[in-house]
Amino acid sequence: MSVTTKDVTYIAELAKLRFSDDEMLTMTDELNNILHYIDKLNEVDTEGVVPLSSIHDPVNVLREDVEHTPLSSAEVLHNAPDRQDRFFKVPKVIG
């Protein structure tokens, strides 16, 4: 399978991209190199190899769900750089 500049133009239109003529030739060459590499991978004997969805064992590491007393507003605001009443005071970001 080979990619032509017509294919790259079509893919670029789908992705809403624009390429110059030089970029179009570069993209065509790069896509052809990728497909060539995939063809090489298809030649590898994978008989008896179990398919993987990840190289890591799917293990969730969760902390123990322990009930504790919540912090009071005063404790939470103690380290705040600026506060107003019982709220954090932050710089205005909307004009």
C-alpha positions, 0 to 999 in steps of 0.5 A: 500500500502506498500513499499518494499526494492525492491521499495526503490532500484528502486527509489534510482536508478532513483534518482541516490542515493546509500544506505547502507543496514541499510539506505535502511531499514531506508528509507523503514520504513520511506516511509511506515510511510509516506504512513501510514500517508497519509492513515490516511488523506484519512479517513478524511471527506472532503465533502464540503471543497473547494480545495486550491492551497495556504493558502494565498489569491493570491494578488500581491502587486505591487508598483505604477509605477512612472517615475523619473529621473535616477541617474547619474554615479557620484551619483551611484559611489559616495558610491562605495568602489573602482572604475575605471573611470565610473565603479565599481572596484571589485576583480578578481574572475576568475583565 
